[in-house]
């Protein structure tokens, strides 16, 4: 048993700690309880140690970063290493997962360590924080009862066009919102392909810089978008299709 602010956690746990989606004031998007959890932890599984350290310092400037232990989780991390990241929990010390942005384990390698924790019957505690996927869906006006997040679409042009056609088909046949993302510097090409491929009446929501001062979220038909496209280069975006 240990204490986190005014709350008591019965056993060592794996905490999923959301991060801001950009240069957003932490109190705007993260509850005070998250800070209390962070200050109670000495072990963190992170995608990038430098940005994780920066986030922790922004959360609490007086935090002693040098006494913390960081485990790097990315596409190069082996399964053998992953299991070792949870060893502190076996020793009675809770561990936190910090993503690069948004919520851990959602379109994020943190899902791998969570799966291992579940297999080992370790308590997994997700904390409240911003998810660009859900925030975009909330603001789109699209179907929030049935939706699918497709991640990144294929880089190959022919495959990307084929995928867009299939996603649009699911919009009409399943009444399901389709959400996806792209590397920021390829946003323009993706929008170009959407406008060329989808029906004029199909609706597209573009959600850029969510929670930032430059936030842009707009839903229009493909026909309407063809009149004017916003500048999306280097801006993190979520795209959604619906009818």
C-alpha angles and dihedrals in degrees: 000000000000138000129245110187105304092338128092122216112201098210143007107288145181110249121202104212118197120217130208116270092234140320094345124140106259095226088058095064109013126064122233091248089069090060091050090053093048092052090051094057132084099178127062133181106209140177092217121014096205095054091041090055089049092051092049091050090050089051093050118003091197095055113125101234094181094067093054125096119224128197116194116225117188140124090291095056113109124224089244090058092047094061090050091057089069096052093100088062090057086053092052100263121122119229131211129212116213121192126203090250137350124357123353118244093021107109083336137109089243088088089076094059092043090055090054091048090053091050090052091049091243115158110252116203118191114202125212118262146124121308113187090204095056095038091053091048091048092053098040100075088228131129108299094178095066121025141139131208110214100185115211119358119227117286093218107093097224092046092047092052090048091050092050091052091050092049092050089050090055090051090060101032098042101025086233129148112233118209128185143157140218137201103273096242090056096049093102094054092048093052089047090054092046092053092048095045109037129075117267091243096049112108124233125194117200114195114184132175092003113205091006126113088252093053114154122185119165136157120204139149118266088250091055094046090056089068094062134000120197120235104265103165112135092358118123106241142182117206124201132187127201140143 
